[in-house]
Amino acid sequence: MDYMNEVTYDPSGRFVLAMSRATNSCKVFNSYGKIIYKQTFNSLNQVLFRPRPFVDISKTAADKINSSFKDFQKAYEDEDDRIINSLKYQQEEKQKLMKINVRCLSFILVHGVREFQEIPVG
C-alpha cells in the first residue's frame, strides 16, 4: 500500500496527482479514480502539474471560444438534467411500487391470501 505525501489537482480539475516519498513514485488518477499514469523515480521531492502556457489571442477569437463554450456547457447541462430527471422518475416509480406492495401486504394480512388471489389485476 502506498502512502501519499502530496496530492494536487490539475488546472482543469479532471485529474489528481499523488506523490509518495516512501516509494519515490507518483500516480495520476482520472475523475473516476482509475490510475492513468504511474512513474517511479530515483529520488522525488515534489510534483506539480505544469501550468497552462499563456496564449495571446485576439478579442474576436476569445469571444468565439467563450460563445462555443456556452454552447457546450448548455449541451452538457441538458444531458445532466435528462439523467437527473430519469433517476427521479425511476425513484418515483419505485416508491409507487413500494406503496402498492404495502397495500397488497396489508390486504393479505387483513383478508387472507385466498381473497387476495381472486382480485382481478388491471
Summary of the structure (lengths in Angstrom):
residues: 122
radius of gyration: 27.8
end to end distance: 57.7
largest distance: 80.3
contacts: 232
relative contact order: 0.08
helix: 48%
strand: 16%
